[in-house]
Amino acid sequence: MGSWRHAMATGMFLKSTPDATDLSAPEPGGRPSDFRRLHGESELTELTPIPCDVFVRYGQWFQKRYVGDVEPARVASVDRGPSAPGFVVGLDDGRQLTAAALVVATGLNGPAYMPKELLRLAPEGAGAGALVPHTSHHSDLSR
């Protein structure tokens, strides 16, 4: 959820509909509509844009309810296990974990794409202070 919490500008909306925003709970009661109902909020219809902050709150609620503690760490490498089937996952803090299976969920990091026609206008590169920034470099688009 880090990408949604930290990289989305205030006031942005998801492109997906509520039915496409389910995080696959292991039992009934974990859909966005269940979250909204439990918090006394109106249900989102298929025509209602979903604010990013609503999705973040849903994701945090889902994590507490179905996942438990989450350790914030970045994966630095993934290799095949040396002897047994499975994988060795190297974390950015130097630790290594082993896993029989992996799910790769890359998130939204690095979404900026600048067409080459615009790059010549920003030779210093894209960034929040650049002449031609990408929206992903801003958390507040009110200006």
N, C-alpha and C positions, 0 to 999 in steps of 0.2 A: 504494500500500500504506500510505500515511500514515494513512488513516482506521483501518485495521486495527491498525497499530502504536501509534497514539497515542490513539484514541478508544474502544477497546473495553476493558471492565473485565477485570481479571485473572480467568482461569477461565471466560470466556464461550465459547460454542460457536457454530459456524455453523449456520444453519437448513438449509442444503443438504447433500446427500449427497456422498460422494466422486466419484461419476460426474458430478455437476453442478458440480464444482469445478475442472474442467480449464481451464487458461488458454489453450487452443488453440495448442499448439506447432506450429511450421512443419514438424516432422518427428517420427517416432515417438521415444518416450523422454522426453517432457516432462509426463507425467501425474503426479498426486499419488502414485499407486502406484509409479511409477518413482523419484520422489524418496525415498519411504520406503524402498524396496528398497536404493537406493544408500547410504543412511545407516544401514542395518542395523536399520531400524524395521519393526515388523509392519504389514502392509497393513490399511487401514481397510475394514471391510465397509459395506454399505449401511445397516446398523443401528447403526454406530458413530458417535456424535457427533464432529464434527471440532473440536478446540480451536482457538480463534482463533490462538494462538501457533504451532500447526502450520501453519495456512494462511499466516501471515506468513513463516515459514521457507521454505515451499514457494515463495511469491511472490518472495522475495529470491533463492533459488536459480535460479528460472526467469529472473528478470531478468539475473542474471550469465551464465547459460548462453545465452540467446537474444536478449537485448536489448542488453547492453553498458551503458556509462555512461548514467545518467539524471541530468538536471539538475533539481534541485528548484526549480520556479518555478510560480507560480500564474497562470492565464490571467485577465486583467482585461477583455479585450474580444475580440470576433471580428467582423470586418466583411468585406464582399465586397471583392475586389481592385479597385483603381481603374481598371485598364485591361484586364488579362487575366483569364480565368476563374480562380477560386481565392479564397483568403481571406488577410486580414492579421490576424495574431494578436498582440494586445498583451499583454505580460507585466507583472506587478506591479512589476518593477524598471525599467520604461520601455522595454525593448527591444521590437522588433517583428520577427516572423517571417512569411514567406509560405508558404503551403501550397496544393497543388492540391486536397487533400481533407482532411477532418477526421474524427476519431472523438471523440465527446463521451462521457467517462466521468466522471461527477460525483462518484463515491465516496459516502461516507456522511456527508459534512459536513452539519451542521445537522439531525440526525434528530429533535430534540426536538419533541414536540407536547404541549401542555398543554391539556386540555379547559377550556373557560371556567368550568366549575363549580369547578375546582381553582385557577384563576388568582386568584380572589377571596381564596383562602387565602394567596397569595404575591404581594401587591401590588408587592413589590420586583422581581418577575420570577423566572424560573427560573434556577438556578445551583447550583453545588456546595454553597454555604453556605445556600441558601434553605430555608425550611420545607418546601416541596414541590419537591424537585429532580427532574430527569429522570435516568434511569440513564446517559444519554450524558455527563452532567457528572461522572461518577466513573470512576476507573481501578481502584479497589479497592472491591469490594462486601462485603468481609469483615465490616464493622461491621453 
